[in-house]
Amino acid sequence: MTLNILLNGVVKMRVLVTGFEPYGKENYNPSKEIALKLDGKEINGSKIFGAEMPVSYRRIREALITKIEEIKPQIVINLGLAPGVSYIRVERVAINIMDAGPDNDGYRPIDKPIELNGPPAYFATIPIKKIVKELKENGIPAAISNSAGTFLCNCIMYHTLHYISTKKLKAISGFIHIPYIPRQAAEKERYPPPSLPLTLIERAVKIAIKTSLDSWNEKFMK
């Protein structure tokens, strides 16, 4: 993995941010918009690559691995929508199970492993507590979550961490759930669910990226 060193000694890294396409009854997914809005931007001299991922158990791994092998990122942050939450939810763990759906291909697995011979779980390697602390100090509601569910959010988190682990990459990764944005909430019948402005969510993801960049440097550049 080739790294470019800046004049001040900081590594110029690559960051992959993924978001999902719309799914189910949702005709819009803010995680996709955030990922694509960040594509091509730089944070602390490091380039951000944004990518849309399919809501498909069978297609997600190839789409993800293709991007990782193309970009060779030092940091991977997967984003996904969590209807009903009112804050930025930083996930701690991904488990080796698929048990939700149907996905956008109509597939609904029941108690199926993501990786047949993979470990039961992986913990996020981005600094989840530091990220939540930074978000709160910047006035953004945030909390750690101990379950990413059993749908595609958990699946992509597991695939990412498994690939990094098995390939022994100098990379860190994690998953962040984001709420509806206001216009989505306004479309819902009866009482609108919680939401956060898209600009605030984008700011939160940028803070998570910056905090993760600092953590990568602390871990690998000693």
Secondary structure, 3 states (H helix, E strand, C coil): CCCEECCCCCEECEEEEEEECCCCCCCCCHHHHHHHHHCCCEECCEEEEEEEECCCCCCHHHHHHHHHHHHCCCEEEEEEECCCCCCEEEECEEECCECCCCCCCCCCCCCECCCCCCCCEEECCCCHHHHHHHHHHCCCCEEEECCCCCCHHHHHHHHHHHHHHHCCCCCEEEEEEECECHHHHHHCCCCCCCECCHHHHHHHHHHHHHHHHHHHHHHHCC
